[in-house]
Amino acid sequence: MIGVGIIGAGRIARAHLNALNELSDTYRVVSIGDIAIERAEALAKEYGIEAVYKDYRDMLAGEELDLVSVTLPNGLHYSTGKAVLNKGFNLLMEKPFTLKVEDTKELVRIAENKHLFAGVVLQKRLTPLYREIKRAIENGKFGKVFLSHLELKWNRPDAYFDNSWRGTESMDGGLIFNQAIHDIDLIDYFVGPVKTIFAYGGIFTHRIETEDTVVGVYKTENRGIGSFELTIGVNEKNMGDVIEIFGEKEKLIVGHGEFERLNHFPPFLQDSEEMFAFDKNPTLSGKGHKLVYEEVARVLKGHRDSPIDARNVLHSSLVAEAMKKAIIEDREIEIDAEGI
């Protein structure tokens, strides 16, 4: 059995716990901690977890664990992840891994030096549909990919940000690092590596520190071009999101919400409708997180090359950071991948 400690008892912790419940023949949740200890106690009671901590450092010092999952606000990921790895525990971090590429690189170095796993919850890389898309692109089924597009048009009401770390530069990271990071990662994973990027962004519909709307363009090393439109300012409710890939031989459109009507799956993507249905599972159901924990178990049993290893998502972290830099400096940013 793989013994797990959970650091953070907020909303996303429930997705982890639901996934771990489904994998109870592989995992045992040993402990949970949160500075708001009443939240940790409530989840412990609900999920049958024996040990509860207010200070995660006490957990790291007092428990024998095989894996520690960090489900804290984004700005705490680096410091907490570093403490976990330095204590000699394997690490699974909620997305984004950190808010700075240099911090991610440091944690990767620590993990490699200590022969530990450091992974990130970018579960879309593991879903059946996106695995098949990646395989098809690598096998040349699309031909040369010359154009791609990412669109995310969601609603986040003012109440979402009230009295919260959300929407702050230091603890949230904003639209790019929080809401859009899954799809930014997928675009770079599918058609990248992205080489240059330019973006405009601003705060249009909220009273927050970070951008609520971003648009831009990019070039890939494969001489493809693409664009993105990202916002959490849509009124009333989410419209949805869509990824489009156009190659010489075939095209792909995968949309959710109102964009689902645009969907086009190439004939070589077998059972694509069934795979897409899996992709629509709500996050808190734990279905996507279950794939993550299945992958982590595989890694801990000896398979070390994983799509969700932090080293393998360093480049998409560079892309996200470059988007932010392009907005701040009002110029095209060339992505320097040397050293990752």
N, C-alpha and C positions, 0 to 999 in steps of 0.2 A: 504493500500500500504506500502511496505517496502522501506524506503528511504536508498539509498546506496551512500557512498562516495568512490571514487577510488583513491588510493595513488600510483602513478606510471603511466606514459604514454608511456611506451616502447612497444615492440612488443607484449608481452603476454597480455597487457591490452585490445587489440582488441578482443581476445577470450572471455574475460569477458563481454565486451560491446555487442558483437554479441549474447551471451547467454542471457544477460539481456534484449536485444531488443525482443527476442523471448518470454520472460516472462513479457511483459509490463503490463499485467493485474495483476501482483503480485508485481513487482518491479518498482521503479522510481529512476533513477540515478540523484542524487541531485548535486553532485560536483565531480571534478577531480583535482588532483594536481600533479605537477612534478617540480623539481628544474629547469629543462629545460622547462620553461613555454610555449615556442612556440609549443612544442609537445602536451602539455595539451590543449592549445588553439585550435590546429588543430583537435584533437579528439573531443573536446567539440563542435566545429562547425559541424563536421561530424555527431555526434550522438545527437545533440540537448541538450547538457548539459549547464545549465545556469551559474553555479558558477565554476570559475577556480582559483586555488591557486598555488603560487610558493613554499610556505612553508606549508607542511601538518599540522604543528602545528596550523596555522591560521585556517585551515579547521576544525580541531577538536575543536577549541575554538569557532568557529563562526557558526557551522551548527548543526541542530538537525537531527541526523542520527540513523537508526536502525542497520545498518551494515556498517563496513568499510572493503573494500577489498584491500589488499596490494600486489602490482605487481611490487615491486622494486627488484634490485639485491639482491641475497641471503644473502649477508653479512649485509644487512640493515634490515632484517626481525625481528631480536630480538628486537632491539631498537625501531623500529617503532611499532611493535606489542605490546610492553609494553606500549608505549604512548597511543595507541588506547584503550587498556583494562583499563588503569588507568583513562582514561576519561569517562569510563562507556559505551563504545560501543562494541557490538558484533564484532567478528573478523573473517575474512576469509583470509587465507594466501596462496599465491602461494607456490608450492612445491620448495624446502624443507621447512618445517615449520621454522626451524632454522638450523644452521650448528653445533650446540652443543646440546647434549641431556640435559645437565644441564640447558641450556637456555630454551629449550622447556618445561622442568619440571617446571621452574619458571613461565612461561606464563600460563601453565595449572593451577598452584596453584592460580594465580591472578584471572583467569577466574572463577574458582570454588568458590573462596571467594566472588566474586562480582556477582555470579549467571549469568555469561555471557557465550555465546558460543564462543569457539575458534576452528575453523576448518581449514583444510588444503586441497588444491586442489590435491587430489590423486584420480582422477575421475575413474580410472580403477576399483576401488573397487565397483563402482556404475553401471558399464555397465552391460547390461542384461547377457552377456556371463559369465563374471567373478562372478556375483552374483550366477548364476546357478552352476558354478564350486565349489564355496565355500560351497553352500548348499549340493551338492552331496558328497563332501569330508566329511562334518560333519555328513551326514546321512549314511556313511559307504559304499557308492556305489563303491568306489575304493578298498575297503578293506584296509589293512594296507599299507600306503605309505612308500615304502622302498628306493626309489631313485627319485631324482629330479635334474633338470638342468636348468640353465639360461644362455642364450647367447645373447649378444648385440654387433653387429658389424656394426658400423656407421662410416660415414665420417664427419669430421669437418675440413674444409680447414684452412690454416693459416689466411686467410682474416677474418674468423669468430672471431679470437682473437685480431686482430689489433686494437690498441688504445681503448681497452675495459677492463671492469672489468672481462671479461670471462677468465678462465684459471688461475685466481689468487686464492691463498689459502684463503685469508680473505674475498673476495667478491663473489667468485663463489663456492669454495669447490671441484670443479673438477668433473670428470666422475662419481664418486660414488654418489655424492650428487645432481648433476645436470641432466645428461642424464639418468643414470641407476636407479634413486631412485624409479621410478614407479614400475619397475619390481622386484627390491630388496624387496620393500614393499609387492608385490604380493606373492613372494615365501614365505616370512615369514608368511604372512596372510593365505596362503593355507596349507602349510606343516609344518610350525613351531609350536611352537616357536623355532627358531634356537638357539642352546645352545653353540656351539663352532665353531670357524672359523679360517681359516688360508688363507693368501693371499700373493701373490707376485704382485708388481706393479712397473711401471716406466714410464718415458717419452721417447718415442721412435721416434715419427714422428713430434713433434711440439716443438716450443720454448715457453713453458709455465711453470708455477710453479707447476701445479698439474699433477697427473698421467693421461696419455692418454690410458693406457692399464693395466688391472688388471685381474688376474686369481686366482682361489682358490677353497677351499673345505669347507664343513661345515657338522656338525651333528645337528640333531634336538632332542628335548626332547622326541619325539616319537620313537627314535632309528633309524630314517632314516638317510641317507647320501645324499649329493648332491654336485654339482660343479657349477662354473660359469666362464664365459669368457666374458670380457667386453673390448671394445676398441672403440675409436673414430678416429683410425688411418687408417681405410680402405681407400685405394686410390680411387680417382675419385668420388664415390658415395656410399650411404648406401647400405649394403647388406641386413640388416634387423635384426630382433630379434626373439627369440623363447623361450618359456617356455615348459618344458617337465615334466610330473608327471607320475610315474610308481607305481601302487599299485598291491596288490595280485590278484585283480579281474579285473582291467581294467587299461588302459593307456590313457593319454591325451597329445597331442602335439598341441600347438597354436603358429604358426609362421607368421611373416609378411615379406614382401619383398621376397627375394630369398628363405627364409625358409618356405614360405607358401605351397610349394609343399609337405612338410612333414606332413601337418596337419592331425590329427586324433582326431575325436570327438566321444566319447562313445555314444552308441545308446540312453542312458537315458538322454542325453542333447538334449532336444527337440528344433527344429528349430535352431540348432547351426550355420548353414551356414548363416542364416539371422542375428543372433546375432553377428556373426563374422564380417559381412559387416558393422554393426554399429561401431564396434571397429576400423575400418580402416578410419573413418572420420578424415580429417585433423584437427589438434589442433585449428588453428585459425578460423575454421568454428564456433567454440563455441558449437558444439554438445555435447562433453564430459563435458564442463563447464556448459551447461544447466542442466545436471543431478546433478551437484554439487549444483547449485542454487535452483533446485527443492528440494534437500535434506535439504539445509539450511532453506528454507521456512518452511519445515515440522518441523524442530527443533524449529524454532522461534515461531511456533504455538503450541508448548508444548511437542513435542516428543523429549526427551533429549538424548536417546542412539543412537548415529550415528556412522557408520563405519569411517567417516572422522573427527570425533572429535579428536583433537590433543592427548588427553589421549589414544585413541585407536590405535594410530600409533606410540606411544612411543617406542614400542618394535622394530619395523622395523628401527627406528632411531638409536637404540642401535646396531642393526646389521650393519648398514652403518658405524657407528662410529668404530665398532670393525674391520671391513674390513680395514679401514684406519690405525688403531692402529697396526693390524697384519703386514701390509706392513712396517710401520715405525720401529717396534720393532723386526721384523723378527721372530715371534713366534706365536704359536696358542693362541688365545684369548678366554677365557671363558666369556660368556655374563652373567652379573649379573643383573637380572631383578627385584631384590628385591627393593621395594620402588616405583615402577611405577604402 
